[in-house]
Amino acid sequence: MKTNRTFTMLKPDAVEDGHIGAILAKINEAGFKIVAMKMTQMSRRDAQLFYAIHADRPFFSSLVEFMVSGPIVAAILEKENAVEDFRALIGATNPADAAEGTIRKLFAKSIQCNAVHGSDSDENALIESEFHFATREIF
């Protein structure tokens, strides 16, 4: 199931540090069209559900705490080869390993405070998009 949409979330660290505009500019410069976007704050239950795949991992509790610590910006992006191209744009999870010019290299502080989430597959992009957006919010 190849699609031309992906999901992203600017995490609490990026929002708190005032990087929303700069990150959105990088997304636009890379040719992505924003088809849905909102600023919100995840509830503890939302964060637990969104990251349920990591529930058995030792970092799960701290991840949930981090994700509920402040507002996020959720967005659905559109571009041919969206998932793969966006993963390349954001860079490695650990900003120390991220390529120069990637969003995480420029704006992330650590593996956990890594500024941005990007879907890792077309299937997850759809699931994550539907988690955060109603159909009427997607254009």
Secondary structure, DSSP 8 states (H G I E B T S, - for coil): ---SEEEEEE-HHHHHTT-HHHHHHHHHHTT-EEEEEEEE---HHHHHHHTGGGTTSTTHHHHHHHHTSS-EEEEEEE-TTHHHHHHHHH--SSTTTS-TTSHHHHH--SSSS-SEEE-SSHHHHHHHHHHH--GGG--
